[in-house]
């Protein structure tokens, strides 16, 4: 506690320094505990609820937010086939070129979605992906892709250390890729 003989300005400065220090410590603790949670490798999906709700949680985690102010993905109702599901997703590619190009970012999106779906525990037999991006000022389909049970099983078995977006991209069935967003290194 500060003695009352100190001027009010010194007490104010000391209080502000204590507050800033406390906020920094709290921020560091949040970062450390957040790193522990994200290092677990588990996709944070609800264990109960509809398959659509669980798939939404997986895709939100895999894709993150849009950097273009558009809806990041739409999920068609999954089709049940005996003991597994066919999944159809329309997603919007981001403008972010951290991966080198918009197309490389799209390939990273594909990898993240397929990997997270593969390890989610939801029985999935096939995934159809439709990617959109602005072309001539309008949102257009720029990628139509598919992945089957074999690729999902491979992604699950090798984990995130076994394949990366560039090595997984050739394994995806690419029905259509608009040439300006074709990932590099192809």
GIZIVEN-V533090 format. One record per helix or strand. SS is the DSSP state (helix for helix, strand for strand). FROM is the first residue (numbers start at 1). TO is the last residue. If there is no record, write none. Layout:
SS;FROM;TO, SS;FROM;TO
//
This chain:
helix;8;38, helix;51;63, strand;73;75, strand;79;81, strand;84;92, helix;102;119, strand;124;135, strand;138;148, helix;149;162, helix;165;169, strand;173;177, helix;179;181
//
